[in-house]
Amino acid sequence: MDHPMIKEIERTGYPAGYEERRYYGIDALGNDVYEGDEIFVYEDDIYLIDDLSYREEEILENCGAERRIV
């Protein structure tokens, strides 16, 4: 006997109540960005903050990049 949540995941690929996030685009480093992600915007490029090191974040902030949530 399978748990109902396991059956739901097998049937749909997601647990019940899970809302799939909407795709926003690709950042300057090739990372997928989805709505709700935190990014830096610098000139015409975007950078996904989750995939940046602390030093990279500091460099972007010092260069004037703007922190946003998509």
Backbone as JSON, one array per atom type, in Angstrom:
{
  "sequence": "MDHPMIKEIERTGYPAGYEERRYYGIDALGNDVYEGDEIFVYEDDIYLIDDLSYREEEILENCGAERRIV",
  "N": [[0.84, -1.17, 0.0], [0.65, 2.14, -0.95], [1.6, 5.39, 0.17], [-0.62, 8.2, 0.06], [0.57, 10.65, -0.74], [2.86, 9.81, -2.06], [1.72, 8.5, -4.25], [0.57, 10.73, -5.51], [2.86, 12.2, -6.22], [4.08, 10.38, -7.96], [2.15, 10.36, -9.95], [1.91, 13.07, -10.84], [4.4, 14.26, -10.59], [4.91, 16.08, -8.68], [4.36, 16.99, -5.21], [1.1, 17.18, -3.6], [-0.45, 20.37, -3.58], [1.77, 21.77, -4.32], [3.05, 24.47, -6.06], [4.17, 25.09, -9.21], [6.97, 27.02, -10.0], [7.16, 30.0, -11.97], [9.03, 30.39, -14.91], [11.66, 32.7, -15.41], [14.0, 33.44, -16.8], [17.42, 33.26, -18.05], [20.41, 33.82, -16.28], [23.43, 35.89, -16.47], [25.43, 34.07, -16.1], [24.5, 31.67, -16.95], [22.61, 30.39, -15.35], [19.38, 29.14, -14.46], [16.61, 31.25, -13.83], [13.9, 31.9, -11.73], [10.58, 33.14, -10.96], [10.4, 34.9, -7.92], [12.99, 34.47, -7.15], [16.05, 35.88, -5.89], [17.98, 38.43, -7.27], [20.84, 40.13, -8.73], [21.02, 43.11, -10.56], [22.94, 44.36, -13.03], [23.98, 46.75, -15.17], [22.94, 45.6, -18.21], [22.69, 42.99, -17.47], [21.71, 40.12, -15.5], [22.14, 38.46, -12.34], [21.93, 35.51, -10.57], [21.54, 35.43, -7.18], [21.72, 33.27, -5.39], [23.61, 31.59, -6.51], [26.01, 32.88, -6.34], [29.18, 33.61, -4.86], [30.15, 34.93, -1.62], [32.08, 36.93, -1.99], [31.74, 37.56, -4.7], [29.18, 38.68, -4.6], [29.76, 40.95, -3.04], [31.49, 42.33, -4.78], [29.78, 42.9, -6.95], [27.9, 44.53, -5.62], [29.56, 46.67, -4.87], [30.17, 47.67, -7.35], [27.84, 48.83, -8.04], [25.57, 47.34, -8.58], [22.1, 46.48, -8.55], [20.03, 45.07, -6.1], [17.39, 42.8, -6.41], [14.11, 41.22, -6.26], [12.75, 38.87, -8.3]],
  "CA": [[0.0, 0.0, 0.0], [1.44, 3.36, -1.07], [1.11, 6.6, 0.82], [-1.28, 9.06, -0.94], [1.48, 11.67, -1.28], [3.73, 9.11, -3.01], [0.91, 8.31, -5.46], [0.44, 12.04, -6.16], [4.15, 12.52, -6.83], [4.26, 9.48, -9.11], [1.19, 10.73, -10.99], [2.1, 14.41, -11.38], [5.78, 14.7, -10.48], [4.98, 17.03, -7.57], [3.42, 16.7, -4.12], [-0.14, 17.97, -3.62], [-0.3, 21.72, -3.06], [2.99, 22.38, -4.85], [2.85, 25.32, -7.22], [5.38, 25.19, -10.01], [7.37, 28.42, -10.17], [7.21, 30.45, -13.35], [10.37, 30.62, -15.44], [11.94, 34.11, -15.71], [15.04, 33.52, -17.83], [18.75, 32.77, -17.72], [21.28, 34.92, -15.88], [24.65, 36.07, -17.26], [26.32, 32.92, -15.9], [23.85, 30.47, -17.46], [21.73, 29.79, -14.35], [17.96, 29.38, -14.63], [16.04, 32.16, -12.86], [12.45, 31.74, -11.62], [9.92, 34.18, -10.18], [10.65, 34.75, -6.5], [14.43, 34.41, -6.91], [16.73, 37.15, -5.63], [18.99, 38.65, -8.3], [21.49, 41.42, -8.9], [20.93, 43.65, -11.91], [24.09, 45.22, -13.31], [23.86, 47.17, -16.56], [21.86, 44.83, -18.85], [22.83, 41.6, -17.05], [21.19, 39.72, -14.2], [22.92, 37.41, -11.69], [21.19, 34.81, -9.52], [22.33, 35.58, -5.96], [21.96, 31.96, -4.77], [24.77, 30.92, -7.11], [27.19, 33.73, -6.21], [29.91, 33.55, -3.59], [30.08, 36.17, -0.85], [32.96, 37.91, -2.65], [31.1, 38.0, -5.94], [28.11, 39.59, -4.19], [30.4, 42.2, -2.62], [32.0, 43.01, -5.98], [28.64, 43.45, -7.68], [27.35, 45.65, -4.85], [30.51, 47.79, -4.97], [30.09, 48.21, -8.71], [26.57, 49.53, -8.2], [24.48, 46.44, -8.99], [20.89, 46.63, -7.76], [19.47, 43.8, -5.6], [15.95, 42.73, -6.66], [13.45, 39.93, -6.27], [12.02, 38.74, -9.58]],
  "C": [[0.89, 1.25, 0.0], [0.78, 4.51, -0.32], [0.49, 7.5, -0.26], [-0.36, 10.11, -1.54], [2.42, 11.05, -2.3], [2.98, 8.9, -4.33], [0.78, 9.62, -6.24], [1.73, 12.43, -6.86], [4.4, 11.65, -8.05], [3.35, 9.9, -10.28], [1.54, 12.05, -11.65], [3.54, 14.87, -11.41], [6.0, 15.66, -9.33], [4.04, 16.61, -6.45], [2.19, 17.6, -4.21], [0.12, 19.33, -2.99], [0.94, 22.43, -3.57], [2.64, 23.21, -6.08], [4.17, 25.46, -7.96], [5.7, 26.66, -10.24], [7.49, 28.76, -11.65], [8.64, 30.81, -13.73], [10.54, 32.08, -15.81], [12.95, 34.24, -16.84], [16.35, 32.93, -17.34], [19.63, 33.97, -17.36], [22.55, 34.93, -16.73], [25.62, 34.9, -17.13], [25.68, 31.6, -16.33], [22.93, 29.76, -16.49], [20.27, 30.12, -14.66], [17.43, 30.25, -13.5], [14.52, 32.02, -12.91], [11.88, 32.88, -10.79], [10.1, 33.88, -8.7], [12.12, 34.66, -6.15], [14.98, 35.82, -6.67], [17.88, 37.27, -6.62], [19.69, 39.99, -8.08], [21.28, 41.83, -10.34], [22.09, 44.62, -12.07], [24.13, 45.48, -14.8], [22.7, 46.38, -17.19], [21.88, 43.36, -18.44], [22.17, 41.36, -15.7], [22.04, 38.56, -13.68], [22.1, 36.81, -10.56], [22.04, 34.81, -8.26], [22.63, 34.23, -5.31], [23.2, 31.27, -5.3], [26.03, 31.77, -7.08], [27.87, 33.49, -4.87], [29.76, 34.9, -2.89], [30.9, 37.27, -1.51], [32.35, 38.44, -3.95], [29.95, 38.96, -5.66], [28.69, 40.95, -3.82], [30.88, 43.0, -3.82], [30.85, 43.65, -6.75], [28.03, 44.64, -6.95], [28.25, 46.88, -4.94], [30.51, 48.43, -6.35], [28.76, 48.9, -8.99], [25.42, 48.65, -8.66], [23.31, 46.6, -8.01], [20.34, 45.26, -7.39], [17.95, 43.85, -5.8], [15.42, 41.31, -6.43], [12.57, 39.89, -7.51], [10.57, 38.45, -9.31]]
}
